[in-house]
């Protein structure tokens, strides 16, 4: 979370209008979801990755680190689709493990389906990474306001975003204190320390929310936050580039097998 927030304020697209970046990422995301094609998913993944590294100037190692965050979850989900449980006759060439009358194996259909889901998922995450890590939270809230998202929902997003950093810092402080006191030296001690950590964070969040609201009221809070937005207008060359990009993606859609 911290690395995404840091990138949002240091990349080459920070001052770009958030709607312009949404015009790139959202249509590409919809294209991936609608086109059940491994080739199209890979093509969009490569195009958006080039934009992230080449245009947004995000370091390749940082981008790979961002992609590695959901990798384990996606891999486990993909394996659960690729490896199937079958009873009865089964092609011996596709068998992996024999458990009584059941077989764990891989078929051409399950392998193709798993690979398709894997590619589509990573491509969608790439589109998500083009918008979120390159756009500060204030600009995202500005875009949501222009889209007429209810104010209460926008303020919930802002508060939750703020609380994530506060409680993450507090959790790290408590965890470090527990490690210094050898709270994680044994398995039983680790369980006890973990339970204490969770309960402490819960109590802290409850008390902090009340104090936070009192502090807001003392500073003139009247039910809505006022955030300064510094966005540049979308210019014609940018819109032209976006149009060319989507024409390229459309050419891939009609030219590659679905």
VEXPA-308476 format. One record per residue (C-alpha): residue in three letters; x negated, y negated, z; residue number from 0. Coordinates in nm, 4 decimals. Layout:
<sites>
{aa: ALA | X: X | Y: Y | Z: Z | i: NUM}
...
</sites>
This chain:
<sites>
{aa: UNK | X: 0.0000 | Y: 0.0000 | Z: 0.0000 | i: 0}
{aa: UNK | X: -0.2804 | Y: -0.2416 | Z: 0.0846 | i: 1}
{aa: UNK | X: -0.4642 | Y: -0.1726 | Z: -0.2389 | i: 2}
{aa: UNK | X: -0.1499 | Y: -0.2430 | Z: -0.4433 | i: 3}
{aa: UNK | X: -0.0949 | Y: -0.5730 | Z: -0.2617 | i: 4}
{aa: UNK | X: -0.4579 | Y: -0.6739 | Z: -0.3141 | i: 5}
{aa: UNK | X: -0.4463 | Y: -0.5913 | Z: -0.6851 | i: 6}
{aa: UNK | X: -0.1232 | Y: -0.7888 | Z: -0.7246 | i: 7}
{aa: UNK | X: -0.3066 | Y: -1.1110 | Z: -0.6340 | i: 8}
{aa: UNK | X: -0.6397 | Y: -1.0448 | Z: -0.8090 | i: 9}
{aa: UNK | X: -0.5548 | Y: -0.8923 | Z: -1.1486 | i: 10}
{aa: UNK | X: -0.5605 | Y: -1.0786 | Z: -1.4789 | i: 11}
{aa: UNK | X: -0.1785 | Y: -1.0856 | Z: -1.5079 | i: 12}
{aa: UNK | X: -0.0989 | Y: -1.2292 | Z: -1.1653 | i: 13}
{aa: UNK | X: 0.0209 | Y: -1.5639 | Z: -1.3006 | i: 14}
{aa: UNK | X: 0.2194 | Y: -1.4139 | Z: -1.5877 | i: 15}
{aa: UNK | X: 0.5962 | Y: -1.4421 | Z: -1.5678 | i: 16}
{aa: UNK | X: 0.7379 | Y: -1.1283 | Z: -1.3986 | i: 17}
{aa: UNK | X: 1.0147 | Y: -1.1041 | Z: -1.6582 | i: 18}
{aa: UNK | X: 0.7523 | Y: -1.0771 | Z: -1.9311 | i: 19}
{aa: UNK | X: 0.5864 | Y: -0.7827 | Z: -1.7586 | i: 20}
{aa: UNK | X: 0.9268 | Y: -0.6247 | Z: -1.7031 | i: 21}
{aa: UNK | X: 0.9950 | Y: -0.6579 | Z: -2.0774 | i: 22}
{aa: UNK | X: 0.6924 | Y: -0.4357 | Z: -2.1360 | i: 23}
{aa: UNK | X: 0.7337 | Y: -0.1745 | Z: -1.8641 | i: 24}
{aa: UNK | X: 1.1116 | Y: -0.1187 | Z: -1.8547 | i: 25}
{aa: UNK | X: 1.1732 | Y: -0.0465 | Z: -2.2273 | i: 26}
{aa: UNK | X: 0.8719 | Y: 0.1848 | Z: -2.2293 | i: 27}
{aa: UNK | X: 1.0112 | Y: 0.3600 | Z: -1.9216 | i: 28}
{aa: UNK | X: 1.3520 | Y: 0.4057 | Z: -2.0853 | i: 29}
{aa: UNK | X: 1.1865 | Y: 0.5401 | Z: -2.4010 | i: 30}
{aa: UNK | X: 1.0015 | Y: 0.8057 | Z: -2.2028 | i: 31}
{aa: UNK | X: 1.3177 | Y: 0.9125 | Z: -2.0210 | i: 32}
{aa: UNK | X: 1.5282 | Y: 0.9372 | Z: -2.3362 | i: 33}
{aa: UNK | X: 1.2707 | Y: 1.1014 | Z: -2.5634 | i: 34}
{aa: UNK | X: 1.2028 | Y: 1.4569 | Z: -2.4438 | i: 35}
{aa: UNK | X: 0.8669 | Y: 1.4764 | Z: -2.6159 | i: 36}
{aa: UNK | X: 0.5244 | Y: 1.5518 | Z: -2.4747 | i: 37}
{aa: UNK | X: 0.3612 | Y: 1.3594 | Z: -2.7593 | i: 38}
{aa: UNK | X: 0.5625 | Y: 1.0439 | Z: -2.6983 | i: 39}
{aa: UNK | X: 0.4994 | Y: 1.0640 | Z: -2.3242 | i: 40}
{aa: UNK | X: 0.1244 | Y: 1.0961 | Z: -2.3788 | i: 41}
{aa: UNK | X: 0.1248 | Y: 0.8155 | Z: -2.6363 | i: 42}
{aa: UNK | X: 0.3068 | Y: 0.5730 | Z: -2.4066 | i: 43}
{aa: UNK | X: 0.0822 | Y: 0.6797 | Z: -2.1172 | i: 44}
{aa: UNK | X: -0.2279 | Y: 0.5937 | Z: -2.3217 | i: 45}
{aa: UNK | X: -0.0863 | Y: 0.2615 | Z: -2.4465 | i: 46}
{aa: UNK | X: 0.0219 | Y: 0.1391 | Z: -2.1028 | i: 47}
{aa: UNK | X: -0.3033 | Y: 0.2615 | Z: -1.9453 | i: 48}
{aa: UNK | X: -0.5015 | Y: 0.0604 | Z: -2.2005 | i: 49}
{aa: UNK | X: -0.2955 | Y: -0.2477 | Z: -2.1109 | i: 50}
{aa: UNK | X: -0.3499 | Y: -0.1905 | Z: -1.7384 | i: 51}
{aa: UNK | X: -0.7261 | Y: -0.1489 | Z: -1.7715 | i: 52}
{aa: UNK | X: -0.7957 | Y: -0.3765 | Z: -2.0681 | i: 53}
{aa: UNK | X: -0.5439 | Y: -0.6581 | Z: -2.0202 | i: 54}
{aa: UNK | X: -0.4700 | Y: -0.6608 | Z: -1.6471 | i: 55}
{aa: UNK | X: -0.8418 | Y: -0.5956 | Z: -1.5805 | i: 56}
{aa: UNK | X: -0.7767 | Y: -0.3325 | Z: -1.3152 | i: 57}
{aa: UNK | X: -1.0874 | Y: -0.1211 | Z: -1.2637 | i: 58}
{aa: UNK | X: -1.0618 | Y: 0.2332 | Z: -1.4050 | i: 59}
{aa: UNK | X: -1.1634 | Y: 0.3875 | Z: -1.0710 | i: 60}
{aa: UNK | X: -0.8914 | Y: 0.1882 | Z: -0.8939 | i: 61}
{aa: UNK | X: -0.6346 | Y: 0.2905 | Z: -1.1549 | i: 62}
{aa: UNK | X: -0.7318 | Y: 0.6560 | Z: -1.1188 | i: 63}
{aa: UNK | X: -0.6996 | Y: 0.6223 | Z: -0.7420 | i: 64}
{aa: UNK | X: -0.3460 | Y: 0.4878 | Z: -0.7862 | i: 65}
{aa: UNK | X: -0.2572 | Y: 0.7771 | Z: -1.0152 | i: 66}
{aa: UNK | X: -0.3984 | Y: 1.0281 | Z: -0.7677 | i: 67}
{aa: UNK | X: -0.1538 | Y: 0.9196 | Z: -0.4949 | i: 68}
{aa: UNK | X: 0.1502 | Y: 1.1057 | Z: -0.6373 | i: 69}
{aa: UNK | X: -0.0571 | Y: 1.3759 | Z: -0.8098 | i: 70}
{aa: UNK | X: -0.0181 | Y: 1.6445 | Z: -0.5410 | i: 71}
{aa: UNK | X: 0.3588 | Y: 1.6007 | Z: -0.5210 | i: 72}
{aa: UNK | X: 0.3975 | Y: 1.6088 | Z: -0.8994 | i: 73}
{aa: UNK | X: 0.1720 | Y: 1.9135 | Z: -0.9311 | i: 74}
{aa: UNK | X: 0.3663 | Y: 2.1109 | Z: -0.6700 | i: 75}
{aa: UNK | X: 0.6943 | Y: 2.0202 | Z: -0.8385 | i: 76}
{aa: UNK | X: 0.5568 | Y: 2.1210 | Z: -1.1780 | i: 77}
{aa: UNK | X: 0.4291 | Y: 2.4567 | Z: -1.0526 | i: 78}
{aa: UNK | X: 0.7715 | Y: 2.5322 | Z: -0.9052 | i: 79}
{aa: UNK | X: 0.9122 | Y: 2.4922 | Z: -1.2566 | i: 80}
{aa: UNK | X: 0.6353 | Y: 2.6732 | Z: -1.4448 | i: 81}
{aa: UNK | X: 0.6240 | Y: 2.9793 | Z: -1.2165 | i: 82}
{aa: UNK | X: 0.9582 | Y: 3.1601 | Z: -1.2161 | i: 83}
{aa: UNK | X: 1.0987 | Y: 3.4483 | Z: -1.0101 | i: 84}
{aa: UNK | X: 1.2432 | Y: 3.7228 | Z: -1.2280 | i: 85}
{aa: UNK | X: 1.4055 | Y: 4.0575 | Z: -1.1568 | i: 86}
{aa: UNK | X: 1.4148 | Y: 4.3489 | Z: -1.3975 | i: 87}
{aa: UNK | X: 1.2412 | Y: 4.3724 | Z: -1.7322 | i: 88}
{aa: UNK | X: 0.9723 | Y: 4.1139 | Z: -1.7801 | i: 89}
{aa: UNK | X: 0.6977 | Y: 4.0773 | Z: -2.0387 | i: 90}
{aa: UNK | X: 0.3833 | Y: 4.2274 | Z: -1.8801 | i: 91}
{aa: UNK | X: 0.1717 | Y: 3.9561 | Z: -2.0422 | i: 92}
{aa: UNK | X: 0.3628 | Y: 3.6903 | Z: -1.8469 | i: 93}
{aa: UNK | X: 0.3485 | Y: 3.8605 | Z: -1.5077 | i: 94}
{aa: UNK | X: 0.1397 | Y: 3.7114 | Z: -1.2298 | i: 95}
{aa: UNK | X: 0.2490 | Y: 3.8912 | Z: -0.9117 | i: 96}
{aa: UNK | X: 0.4641 | Y: 4.1998 | Z: -0.8638 | i: 97}
{aa: UNK | X: 0.6807 | Y: 4.1989 | Z: -0.5470 | i: 98}
{aa: UNK | X: 0.8937 | Y: 4.5135 | Z: -0.5514 | i: 99}
{aa: UNK | X: 1.1587 | Y: 4.4731 | Z: -0.8205 | i: 100}
{aa: UNK | X: 1.0749 | Y: 4.1024 | Z: -0.8567 | i: 101}
{aa: UNK | X: 0.8066 | Y: 3.9375 | Z: -1.0645 | i: 102}
{aa: UNK | X: 0.6410 | Y: 3.5998 | Z: -1.0424 | i: 103}
{aa: UNK | X: 0.5390 | Y: 3.4919 | Z: -1.3878 | i: 104}
{aa: UNK | X: 0.5101 | Y: 3.2251 | Z: -1.6521 | i: 105}
{aa: UNK | X: 0.7022 | Y: 3.2146 | Z: -1.9781 | i: 106}
{aa: UNK | X: 0.6447 | Y: 2.9965 | Z: -2.2819 | i: 107}
{aa: UNK | X: 0.9693 | Y: 2.8154 | Z: -2.2089 | i: 108}
{aa: UNK | X: 0.8863 | Y: 2.7447 | Z: -1.8438 | i: 109}
{aa: UNK | X: 0.5333 | Y: 2.6337 | Z: -1.9344 | i: 110}
{aa: UNK | X: 0.6609 | Y: 2.3917 | Z: -2.1987 | i: 111}
{aa: UNK | X: 0.9282 | Y: 2.2574 | Z: -1.9651 | i: 112}
{aa: UNK | X: 0.6816 | Y: 2.2113 | Z: -1.6786 | i: 113}
{aa: UNK | X: 0.4285 | Y: 2.0363 | Z: -1.9021 | i: 114}
{aa: UNK | X: 0.7003 | Y: 1.8069 | Z: -2.0379 | i: 115}
{aa: UNK | X: 0.8148 | Y: 1.7074 | Z: -1.6891 | i: 116}
{aa: UNK | X: 0.4545 | Y: 1.6549 | Z: -1.5765 | i: 117}
{aa: UNK | X: 0.3761 | Y: 1.4260 | Z: -1.8711 | i: 118}
{aa: UNK | X: 0.7035 | Y: 1.2338 | Z: -1.8445 | i: 119}
{aa: UNK | X: 0.6586 | Y: 1.1801 | Z: -1.4718 | i: 120}
{aa: UNK | X: 0.3046 | Y: 1.0483 | Z: -1.5044 | i: 121}
{aa: UNK | X: 0.4027 | Y: 0.8289 | Z: -1.7983 | i: 122}
{aa: UNK | X: 0.6908 | Y: 0.6792 | Z: -1.5987 | i: 123}
{aa: UNK | X: 0.4566 | Y: 0.6151 | Z: -1.3061 | i: 124}
{aa: UNK | X: 0.2198 | Y: 0.4388 | Z: -1.5468 | i: 125}
{aa: UNK | X: 0.5015 | Y: 0.2060 | Z: -1.6568 | i: 126}
{aa: UNK | X: 0.5808 | Y: 0.1446 | Z: -1.2915 | i: 127}
{aa: UNK | X: 0.2139 | Y: 0.0673 | Z: -1.2216 | i: 128}
{aa: UNK | X: 0.2035 | Y: -0.1869 | Z: -1.5039 | i: 129}
{aa: UNK | X: 0.4670 | Y: -0.3967 | Z: -1.3269 | i: 130}
{aa: UNK | X: 0.4311 | Y: -0.3456 | Z: -0.9513 | i: 131}
{aa: UNK | X: 0.0531 | Y: -0.3697 | Z: -0.8897 | i: 132}
{aa: UNK | X: 0.0261 | Y: -0.6681 | Z: -1.1268 | i: 133}
{aa: UNK | X: 0.3122 | Y: -0.8700 | Z: -0.9756 | i: 134}
{aa: UNK | X: 0.3052 | Y: -1.0366 | Z: -0.6312 | i: 135}
{aa: UNK | X: 0.6044 | Y: -0.9708 | Z: -0.4094 | i: 136}
{aa: UNK | X: 0.7144 | Y: -1.3362 | Z: -0.4278 | i: 137}
{aa: UNK | X: 0.7392 | Y: -1.3086 | Z: -0.8074 | i: 138}
{aa: UNK | X: 0.9354 | Y: -0.9837 | Z: -0.7812 | i: 139}
{aa: UNK | X: 1.1814 | Y: -1.1549 | Z: -0.5469 | i: 140}
{aa: UNK | X: 1.2050 | Y: -1.4450 | Z: -0.7915 | i: 141}
{aa: UNK | X: 1.2896 | Y: -1.2041 | Z: -1.0731 | i: 142}
{aa: UNK | X: 1.5508 | Y: -1.0307 | Z: -0.8578 | i: 143}
{aa: UNK | X: 1.7029 | Y: -1.3697 | Z: -0.7804 | i: 144}
{aa: UNK | X: 1.7237 | Y: -1.4537 | Z: -1.1508 | i: 145}
{aa: UNK | X: 1.8929 | Y: -1.1176 | Z: -1.2037 | i: 146}
{aa: UNK | X: 2.1526 | Y: -1.2210 | Z: -0.9408 | i: 147}
{aa: UNK | X: 2.0622 | Y: -0.9443 | Z: -0.6978 | i: 148}
{aa: UNK | X: 2.2469 | Y: -1.0128 | Z: -0.3679 | i: 149}
{aa: UNK | X: 2.0506 | Y: -1.2298 | Z: -0.1276 | i: 150}
{aa: UNK | X: 2.0878 | Y: -0.9879 | Z: 0.1624 | i: 151}
{aa: UNK | X: 1.9242 | Y: -0.7135 | Z: -0.0439 | i: 152}
{aa: UNK | X: 1.6356 | Y: -0.9400 | Z: -0.1451 | i: 153}
{aa: UNK | X: 1.5706 | Y: -1.0357 | Z: 0.2152 | i: 154}
{aa: UNK | X: 1.5803 | Y: -0.6727 | Z: 0.3248 | i: 155}
{aa: UNK | X: 1.3159 | Y: -0.5965 | Z: 0.0618 | i: 156}
{aa: UNK | X: 1.0990 | Y: -0.8815 | Z: 0.1892 | i: 157}
{aa: UNK | X: 1.1334 | Y: -0.7801 | Z: 0.5553 | i: 158}
{aa: UNK | X: 1.0676 | Y: -0.4118 | Z: 0.4879 | i: 159}
{aa: UNK | X: 0.7644 | Y: -0.5039 | Z: 0.2791 | i: 160}
{aa: UNK | X: 0.6332 | Y: -0.7193 | Z: 0.5635 | i: 161}
{aa: UNK | X: 0.7036 | Y: -0.4567 | Z: 0.8298 | i: 162}
{aa: UNK | X: 0.5136 | Y: -0.1901 | Z: 0.6374 | i: 163}
{aa: UNK | X: 0.1892 | Y: -0.3845 | Z: 0.6770 | i: 164}
{aa: UNK | X: 0.2534 | Y: -0.4755 | Z: 1.0395 | i: 165}
{aa: UNK | X: 0.3309 | Y: -0.1236 | Z: 1.1560 | i: 166}
{aa: UNK | X: 0.0606 | Y: 0.0328 | Z: 0.9430 | i: 167}
{aa: UNK | X: -0.1958 | Y: -0.1905 | Z: 1.1117 | i: 168}
{aa: UNK | X: -0.0499 | Y: -0.1110 | Z: 1.4537 | i: 169}
{aa: UNK | X: -0.0470 | Y: 0.2639 | Z: 1.3804 | i: 170}
{aa: UNK | X: -0.4131 | Y: 0.2530 | Z: 1.2766 | i: 171}
{aa: UNK | X: -0.5037 | Y: 0.0699 | Z: 1.5974 | i: 172}
{aa: UNK | X: -0.3231 | Y: 0.3239 | Z: 1.8170 | i: 173}
{aa: UNK | X: -0.4658 | Y: 0.6166 | Z: 1.6194 | i: 174}
{aa: UNK | X: -0.8201 | Y: 0.4817 | Z: 1.6589 | i: 175}
{aa: UNK | X: -0.7683 | Y: 0.4417 | Z: 2.0339 | i: 176}
{aa: UNK | X: -0.6433 | Y: 0.7999 | Z: 2.0576 | i: 177}
{aa: UNK | X: -0.9432 | Y: 0.9333 | Z: 1.8637 | i: 178}
{aa: UNK | X: -1.1850 | Y: 0.7445 | Z: 2.0896 | i: 179}
{aa: UNK | X: -1.0209 | Y: 0.9176 | Z: 2.3872 | i: 180}
{aa: UNK | X: -1.0532 | Y: 1.2576 | Z: 2.2129 | i: 181}
{aa: UNK | X: -0.6786 | Y: 1.2832 | Z: 2.1711 | i: 182}
{aa: UNK | X: -0.7221 | Y: 1.4946 | Z: 1.8586 | i: 183}
{aa: UNK | X: -0.9881 | Y: 1.7286 | Z: 1.9926 | i: 184}
{aa: UNK | X: -0.7587 | Y: 2.0318 | Z: 2.0129 | i: 185}
{aa: UNK | X: -0.4481 | Y: 2.1437 | Z: 1.8283 | i: 186}
{aa: UNK | X: -0.2253 | Y: 2.0946 | Z: 2.1337 | i: 187}
{aa: UNK | X: -0.3842 | Y: 1.7572 | Z: 2.1980 | i: 188}
{aa: UNK | X: -0.3273 | Y: 1.6579 | Z: 1.8356 | i: 189}
{aa: UNK | X: 0.0421 | Y: 1.7427 | Z: 1.8583 | i: 190}
{aa: UNK | X: 0.0762 | Y: 1.5470 | Z: 2.1811 | i: 191}
{aa: UNK | X: -0.1126 | Y: 1.2471 | Z: 2.0416 | i: 192}
{aa: UNK | X: 0.0919 | Y: 1.2514 | Z: 1.7221 | i: 193}
{aa: UNK | X: 0.4192 | Y: 1.2575 | Z: 1.9167 | i: 194}
{aa: UNK | X: 0.2973 | Y: 0.9710 | Z: 2.1333 | i: 195}
{aa: UNK | X: 0.1959 | Y: 0.7770 | Z: 1.8226 | i: 196}
{aa: UNK | X: 0.5378 | Y: 0.8192 | Z: 1.6607 | i: 197}
{aa: UNK | X: 0.7274 | Y: 0.7266 | Z: 1.9776 | i: 198}
{aa: UNK | X: 0.5036 | Y: 0.4242 | Z: 2.0366 | i: 199}
{aa: UNK | X: 0.5605 | Y: 0.2971 | Z: 1.6830 | i: 200}
{aa: UNK | X: 0.9366 | Y: 0.3447 | Z: 1.7220 | i: 201}
{aa: UNK | X: 0.9457 | Y: 0.1497 | Z: 2.0494 | i: 202}
{aa: UNK | X: 0.7163 | Y: -0.1166 | Z: 1.9058 | i: 203}
{aa: UNK | X: 0.9347 | Y: -0.1585 | Z: 1.5973 | i: 204}
{aa: UNK | X: 1.2454 | Y: -0.1982 | Z: 1.8132 | i: 205}
{aa: UNK | X: 1.0930 | Y: -0.4635 | Z: 2.0379 | i: 206}
{aa: UNK | X: 0.9124 | Y: -0.6390 | Z: 1.7539 | i: 207}
{aa: UNK | X: 1.2294 | Y: -0.6813 | Z: 1.5464 | i: 208}
{aa: UNK | X: 1.3962 | Y: -0.8751 | Z: 1.8283 | i: 209}
{aa: UNK | X: 1.0929 | Y: -1.0975 | Z: 1.8869 | i: 210}
{aa: UNK | X: 1.0534 | Y: -1.1521 | Z: 1.5131 | i: 211}
{aa: UNK | X: 1.4137 | Y: -1.2703 | Z: 1.4802 | i: 212}
{aa: UNK | X: 1.3750 | Y: -1.5040 | Z: 1.7789 | i: 213}
{aa: UNK | X: 1.0618 | Y: -1.6509 | Z: 1.6206 | i: 214}
{aa: UNK | X: 1.2481 | Y: -1.7062 | Z: 1.2940 | i: 215}
{aa: UNK | X: 1.5362 | Y: -1.8806 | Z: 1.4720 | i: 216}
{aa: UNK | X: 1.2895 | Y: -2.1026 | Z: 1.6575 | i: 217}
{aa: UNK | X: 1.1450 | Y: -2.2109 | Z: 1.3213 | i: 218}
{aa: UNK | X: 1.4778 | Y: -2.3042 | Z: 1.1671 | i: 219}
{aa: UNK | X: 1.5841 | Y: -1.9768 | Z: 1.0081 | i: 220}
{aa: UNK | X: 1.9408 | Y: -2.0140 | Z: 0.8789 | i: 221}
{aa: UNK | X: 2.0021 | Y: -1.6784 | Z: 0.7165 | i: 222}
{aa: UNK | X: 1.7770 | Y: -1.6986 | Z: 0.4117 | i: 223}
{aa: UNK | X: 1.4043 | Y: -1.7180 | Z: 0.3382 | i: 224}
{aa: UNK | X: 1.2573 | Y: -1.9925 | Z: 0.1219 | i: 225}
{aa: UNK | X: 0.9602 | Y: -1.8695 | Z: -0.0785 | i: 226}
{aa: UNK | X: 0.7497 | Y: -2.0801 | Z: -0.3152 | i: 227}
{aa: UNK | X: 0.7421 | Y: -1.9308 | Z: -0.6643 | i: 228}
{aa: UNK | X: 0.4549 | Y: -2.0095 | Z: -0.8994 | i: 229}
{aa: UNK | X: 0.5394 | Y: -1.8523 | Z: -1.2339 | i: 230}
{aa: UNK | X: 0.4382 | Y: -1.9656 | Z: -1.5803 | i: 231}
{aa: UNK | X: 0.6968 | Y: -1.9790 | Z: -1.8599 | i: 232}
{aa: UNK | X: 0.7084 | Y: -1.7036 | Z: -2.1189 | i: 233}
{aa: UNK | X: 0.5587 | Y: -1.8351 | Z: -2.4423 | i: 234}
{aa: UNK | X: 0.6142 | Y: -1.7303 | Z: -2.8022 | i: 235}
{aa: UNK | X: 0.2758 | Y: -1.5535 | Z: -2.8534 | i: 236}
{aa: UNK | X: 0.3493 | Y: -1.3347 | Z: -2.5517 | i: 237}
{aa: UNK | X: 0.6954 | Y: -1.2439 | Z: -2.6810 | i: 238}
{aa: UNK | X: 0.5428 | Y: -1.1689 | Z: -3.0204 | i: 239}
{aa: UNK | X: 0.2925 | Y: -0.9331 | Z: -2.8608 | i: 240}
{aa: UNK | X: 0.5696 | Y: -0.7602 | Z: -2.6657 | i: 241}
{aa: UNK | X: 0.7690 | Y: -0.7160 | Z: -2.9851 | i: 242}
{aa: UNK | X: 0.4699 | Y: -0.5657 | Z: -3.1677 | i: 243}
{aa: UNK | X: 0.4085 | Y: -0.3279 | Z: -2.8768 | i: 244}
{aa: UNK | X: 0.7653 | Y: -0.1983 | Z: -2.8784 | i: 245}
{aa: UNK | X: 0.7611 | Y: -0.1674 | Z: -3.2579 | i: 246}
{aa: UNK | X: 0.4555 | Y: 0.0550 | Z: -3.2157 | i: 247}
{aa: UNK | X: 0.6336 | Y: 0.2665 | Z: -2.9551 | i: 248}
{aa: UNK | X: 0.9431 | Y: 0.2850 | Z: -3.1785 | i: 249}
{aa: UNK | X: 0.7244 | Y: 0.4000 | Z: -3.4678 | i: 250}
{aa: UNK | X: 0.5887 | Y: 0.6753 | Z: -3.2454 | i: 251}
{aa: UNK | X: 0.9426 | Y: 0.7803 | Z: -3.1530 | i: 252}
{aa: UNK | X: 1.0628 | Y: 0.8142 | Z: -3.5122 | i: 253}
{aa: UNK | X: 0.7363 | Y: 0.9546 | Z: -3.6424 | i: 254}
{aa: UNK | X: 0.6586 | Y: 1.2246 | Z: -3.3863 | i: 255}
{aa: UNK | X: 0.8601 | Y: 1.5427 | Z: -3.3258 | i: 256}
{aa: UNK | X: 1.1169 | Y: 1.5314 | Z: -3.0465 | i: 257}
</sites>
